[in-house]
Amino acid sequence: MTKQATTKDIENLMNEDYKETMTKPNQRLGNLTKDDINFPKWLIPEVVHAALYVHNAPSKEDIFKRVEHCAKQIGDEAMSYAMALLVLPTLMNNMRQSNEWKSWQEQTKSNKLN
């Protein structure tokens, strides 16, 4: 008979997965650390790592668990920045479909021709 996983079991697995994923030594900018670079608060390594951790979730269910877990680890403001990084491609795509973008592109092309 198999044991059904409890919420605590899942949290423990997530904590282990989080620690393993978020603390790998190869996830660095060379030998640079937060102390070496004046990162803007929306690009600190914890924000980028949280965004990557959520992005690489194997399922939507895991995405929700990872978002909740990361928010507890890095705080709501930092997690908001991580989520903003994840929706950036959609925002850029929407912008490219706007009339302002199309107008700007036409203007840019005509300036290059002159």
Long-range contacts (C-beta under 8 A, 24 or more apart in sequence): 10-65, 11-69, 14-65, 14-66, 14-69, 15-69, 18-53, 18-66, 18-69, 18-70, 18-73, 21-49, 21-53, 21-56, 22-49, 22-50, 22-53, 27-52, 41-77, 41-78, 41-81, 42-81, 42-84, 42-85, 43-81, 44-78, 46-73, 46-74, 46-78, 47-74, 47-78, 47-81, 47-82, 47-85, 48-82, 48-85, 50-74, 50-78, 50-79, 50-82, 51-82, 51-83, 51-85, 51-86, 54-82, 54-83, 54-86, 55-86
